[in-house]
């Protein structure tokens, strides 16, 4: 009609209307993780004439600041990194994170291979065998392996693939692929995980597109000592994690910060933990080369403490 203004149909909000709240949260979080990944993978900017070049990777023979996470393997707190200790280094420690008490031995068997054996007490669950009741805390054994796939270069990050509880009862079983890149006294890490690392995530496992056999995994709970080959890289979802460690000017002190998609609602033996904060932060302190102390505030409501003794079997005498 004359004088009537024709308006094109509005498409604003159509996408938002089609996506549910979980999907929108995932998309917003994905942007953050992609930004971290881009920082890790992109080369540093070319320095201007007369300025210093970008920080190279740590030189061979420099102090190695790889430290254990809550499970005994090299990492931040709950999450893993692509860092490895010096060849031949042995780390024996205890981790207190209610309701878990973990005792571990971690050994750098080769420059590219780390192995960890772990014994865990779950203090809010009782141990029973064959249906017989017991007043002892539940006890679990697990073993981890971590492999270095790519050594860090000037532009490329170090990359590692790992199996957590891959040779054990499988209560905490999960696999991870992680990249780490140092920039001066900062060490950034970003990774993707399956199994235990995917708890609470809604990101579909891309390997399902290759085979439906990757769509499910067992819940664990065997007697241990066997490799869970059928579960590797399996499960309906994958999780994302990342963080940074800062080697402070104070000798022996590093600070850690991490975030992940894990929600702690699918812990072993039907444990469920509230997460009041999406990040964990803490410190690691080496007052002596043979002693490592660590503390953290995790999930926004729980404290973690770890102490370990370190030695290198290749040291003379």
Secondary structure as UniProt FT lines:
FT   TURN            2..3
FT   TURN            12..13
FT   HELIX           14..18
FT   HELIX           21..41
FT   TURN            49..50
FT   TURN            60..61
FT   TURN            70..71
FT   STRAND          74..75
FT   TURN            87..88
FT   STRAND          89..97
FT   TURN            98..99
FT   STRAND          100..110
FT   TURN            111..112
FT   STRAND          113..126
FT   TURN            130..131
FT   STRAND          137..150
FT   STRAND          158..164
FT   TURN            171..172
FT   STRAND          174..183
FT   TURN            184..185
FT   STRAND          186..193
FT   HELIX           195..198
FT   TURN            199..200
FT   STRAND          203..204
FT   HELIX           206..209
FT   HELIX           212..215
FT   HELIX           229..231
FT   TURN            232..233
FT   STRAND          237..247
FT   TURN            251..252
FT   STRAND          253..260
FT   HELIX           268..270
FT   STRAND          279..288
FT   TURN            289..290
FT   STRAND          291..298
FT   TURN            299..301
FT   STRAND          302..312
FT   TURN            313..314
//
